[in-house]
Amino acid sequence: MRQRIHNVLNHKMYDSAMIVIILASLLPLVFRHQNDVLRAVDRITVIIFAIDYLLRWFVSGLSDGKSAARAMLLYPATPMAIIDLLSILPSIVLINPAFKAFRILRLIRALRVFRIIRYSKNIQILINVFRTQKQSLMAVGCLAVGYVFVSALVMFQIEPGTFERFYDAIYWATVSLTTVGYGDIFATTDVGRFITMLSAFMGIAIVALPAGIITAGYMNEIENNKKQ
């Protein structure tokens, strides 16, 4: 019985159906005021999520060969199980009128979108890319963080009138490095403007690096899946 349920839960049609249900469950969150239809959609989808959660808990361990008792004991602590539970509990709590004022619970329900990770093969491929390319991505991340810190430190020293707090300099460096440029904080001296231009050019290179790494890794994963 556990094997049959496991096969159903990992079927492509079940994945597609769950993606539709997840998207439907997000519908009540885009409206500020709830009506009977939206509340019904939320309750029905939550019931489906709860059943899915319990079934996955019941069949845990079949895919990786762990013993049923050990797998069922550890399953609630797995990342996807935590996301599943957090996407369900807020709706259950909000049934009680005493909790209607806690709007943060509505925000937590937005975590349902992360349930798609389990059912989308393309997202699974992206996760594998991040796993295989994590060393390269971490190197680029360290380069970006280091440059942000150094450029912020320089600007904090040469333009004390513009940047009253070091946090303001960090904010400026991040915005400049990503070439967003909101314009709410900007350099006023010639040296500061030169550093801003340098930061923008560096940002183009640093932002392009992870994009190339992820694209190359994604193509490799697709080729490996074709071979398998």
C-alpha positions in Angstrom: 0.0 0.0 0.0 2.8 2.4 0.9 4.5 1.7 -2.4 1.3 2.4 -4.4 0.7 5.7 -2.6 4.4 6.6 -3.2 4.0 5.9 -6.9 0.9 8.1 -7.1 2.6 10.9 -5.3 5.5 10.8 -7.8 3.5 10.6 -10.9 3.7 13.4 -13.5 -0.1 13.9 -13.6 -0.1 14.3 -9.8 2.7 16.8 -10.0 0.8 18.9 -12.6 -2.4 18.7 -10.6 -0.6 19.9 -7.4 0.9 22.8 -9.2 -2.6 23.9 -10.3 -3.8 23.6 -6.7 -0.9 25.5 -5.4 -1.6 28.4 -7.8 -5.2 28.3 -6.9 -4.4 28.5 -3.2 -2.5 31.8 -3.8 -5.6 33.4 -5.3 -7.1 34.5 -1.9 -3.9 36.2 -1.0 -4.1 38.7 -3.9 -7.4 40.1 -2.6 -7.5 42.3 0.5 -11.1 41.5 1.3 -12.2 37.9 1.4 -15.6 36.5 0.3 -17.2 33.1 0.6 -15.7 31.9 -2.7 -12.2 32.8 -1.7 -12.5 31.3 1.8 -13.9 28.1 0.2 -10.9 28.0 -2.2 -8.5 28.4 0.7 -10.1 25.7 2.9 -10.3 23.2 0.1 -6.7 23.7 -1.0 -5.6 23.5 2.7 -7.4 20.2 3.1 -5.7 18.9 0.0 -2.3 20.1 1.2 -2.9 18.5 4.6 -3.8 15.1 3.0 -0.7 15.4 0.8 1.5 16.2 3.8 0.1 13.2 5.7 0.5 10.8 2.8 4.1 11.9 2.2 4.8 11.4 5.9 3.3 7.9 5.6 5.5 6.9 2.6 8.7 8.6 3.7 11.7 6.5 3.4 10.7 4.5 0.3 12.7 6.6 -2.1 16.0 6.5 -0.1 15.8 3.1 1.4 15.5 4.2 5.1 13.5 2.2 7.5 9.9 3.3 7.8 10.1 4.2 11.5 13.3 6.2 11.2 12.1 8.0 8.0 8.7 8.9 9.6 10.5 10.2 12.7 12.8 12.5 10.7 10.4 13.6 7.9 8.8 16.5 9.8 12.3 18.1 10.2 13.1 18.0 6.4 13.1 21.4 4.6 10.1 20.6 2.3 8.1 19.1 5.1 8.6 22.3 7.1 7.5 24.4 4.1 4.4 22.2 3.7 3.5 22.6 7.3 4.0 26.3 7.4 1.8 26.7 4.3 -1.0 24.8 6.1 -1.0 26.0 9.7 -1.8 29.7 9.1 -5.1 28.9 7.4 -6.0 26.5 10.2 -5.2 29.1 12.8 -7.1 31.8 11.0 -10.3 29.8 11.3 -10.4 31.0 14.9 -11.7 34.6 15.0 -9.3 35.5 17.8 -6.4 35.3 15.3 -8.0 37.5 12.6 -5.9 40.4 13.5 -2.6 38.6 12.8 -2.1 39.6 9.2 1.4 38.1 9.3 -0.3 34.7 9.1 -1.6 35.6 5.7 2.0 36.4 4.6 3.2 33.0 5.8 0.6 31.4 3.6 2.6 32.8 0.6 5.1 30.1 1.4 2.8 27.8 -0.5 4.5 29.0 -3.7 7.6 27.1 -2.6 5.7 23.9 -2.7 6.1 24.1 -6.5 9.8 23.1 -5.9 8.7 19.5 -5.3 6.5 19.2 -8.3 8.4 21.1 -11.0 11.2 19.2 -12.7 12.8 22.4 -14.1 13.1 23.8 -10.6 14.6 20.5 -9.5 17.2 20.9 -12.2 18.0 24.4 -11.0 18.5 23.2 -7.5 20.9 20.5 -8.8 22.7 23.3 -10.7 23.2 25.3 -7.4 24.4 22.2 -5.7 27.0 21.3 -8.3 28.1 24.9 -8.9 28.0 26.0 -5.3 31.8 26.5 -5.1 31.9 28.8 -8.1 28.8 30.7 -7.0 30.2 31.1 -3.4 33.4 32.5 -4.9 31.4 35.1 -6.9 29.3 35.9 -3.8 32.4 36.4 -1.7 33.9 38.7 -4.4 30.7 40.7 -4.5 30.4 41.0 -0.7 34.1 41.9 -0.5 33.8 44.6 -3.1 30.7 46.1 -1.5 32.4 46.3 1.9 35.6 47.8 0.5 33.9 50.4 -1.7 31.5 51.3 1.2 34.4 51.7 3.5 36.2 54.0 1.1 33.1 56.1 0.4 32.3 56.3 4.2 35.8 57.9 4.7 35.9 60.3 1.7 32.3 61.5 1.9 31.4 61.8 5.6 28.8 64.4 4.8 26.9 62.1 2.5 27.1 58.9 4.5 26.3 59.6 8.1 26.2 55.8 8.9 28.2 52.9 7.6 25.0 51.2 6.8 24.2 54.0 4.3 27.5 53.4 2.6 26.7 49.6 2.4 23.3 50.4 0.9 24.9 52.8 -1.7 27.6 50.2 -2.6 25.0 47.4 -3.0 22.7 49.6 -5.2 25.7 50.8 -7.3 27.2 47.3 -7.7 23.9 45.9 -9.0 23.6 49.0 -11.3 20.1 49.7 -9.9 20.9 53.3 -9.0 17.8 54.6 -7.0 19.4 58.0 -6.7 18.3 58.6 -3.1 22.0 58.5 -1.9 24.7 59.6 -4.3 28.3 60.8 -4.4 28.9 64.5 -4.4 32.7 64.7 -4.8 34.8 63.9 -7.9 36.5 61.0 -6.2 33.2 59.6 -5.0 31.7 59.9 -8.5 34.8 58.1 -9.9 34.3 55.3 -7.4 30.6 55.1 -8.4 31.5 54.7 -12.1 34.0 52.0 -11.2 31.5 50.2 -9.0 28.9 50.2 -11.9 31.5 48.7 -14.3 32.4 46.1 -11.7 28.7 45.4 -11.1 28.2 44.5 -14.8 31.0 41.9 -14.5 30.0 40.5 -11.1 26.3 40.1 -12.0 27.2 38.5 -15.3 29.4 35.8 -13.7 26.7 33.9 -11.8 24.4 34.1 -14.8 27.0 32.4 -16.9 27.7 29.8 -14.3 24.1 28.9 -13.8 23.4 28.8 -17.5 26.3 26.5 -18.2 25.3 24.3 -15.2 21.7 24.2 -16.4 22.7 23.0 -19.9 24.9 20.3 -18.4 22.1 19.1 -16.2 19.8 18.9 -19.2 22.4 16.9 -21.2 22.8 14.5 -18.2 19.1 14.0 -18.0 18.9 13.2 -21.7 21.7 10.6 -21.4 19.9 9.0 -18.4 
